[in-house]
Amino acid sequence: MNFHSLAELIQPQVKQLSGREATINTLVVAIKRFSDTLSNDKSPDASRVLKDARISLSSSIVDVTIRAPRTQFSTIIKELSEVWSDLSEFPHIFPLSNSIKLILPGEDYALVRGKLEHLREATTRANVAKLTLNLSPRAEMTPGIASYITELLFRNGVNILDAFLGYGDIIMVVDDRDGPLAYDVLQGEIHGSAKWRSGNHEPAR
């Protein structure tokens, strides 16, 4: 299930019913929690299912949102692909219901930016960090694993700006200064440490 696409779809209805604006990230977390209750009433034993996971941290990342109708997605991606060969790495591309997300290093964004200038609905969030959590097949199939991870980071003072659950990995975007803390929390979980689970640790600033 593409949680971000569903969140974008229901966002107007949520605002209409509640009278308040709900962020996409808030809706994604709520949808994940609800999905997990349908799958399993118990939290996963993350210390076991995450023991074979691998995590990487990249700083100086740019999070790009291109708002456009789905009918224009292929044209936009084709245009952007003209500079793919010049980039240091292939960017993460997430087609959502009415937007495209690009997650890429700052130096690569400088090359892509020229292709975005004519897109009035393109917005950027710079100076963020990217956490890539590569899951084992067992962890990937564990109900509740995504919400467990996001709640673990939240309890330890990490504000997740964006999160994308893929096939075999979870991509999370956090503030650049929160990157090292998020990495330490997840590394501790991977190695079975209980240090961070209570969430009583102040994030390093």
Summary of the structure (lengths in Angstrom):
residues: 205
radius of gyration: 17.5
end to end distance: 35.2
largest distance: 49.5
contacts: 586
relative contact order: 0.17
helix: 46%
strand: 25%
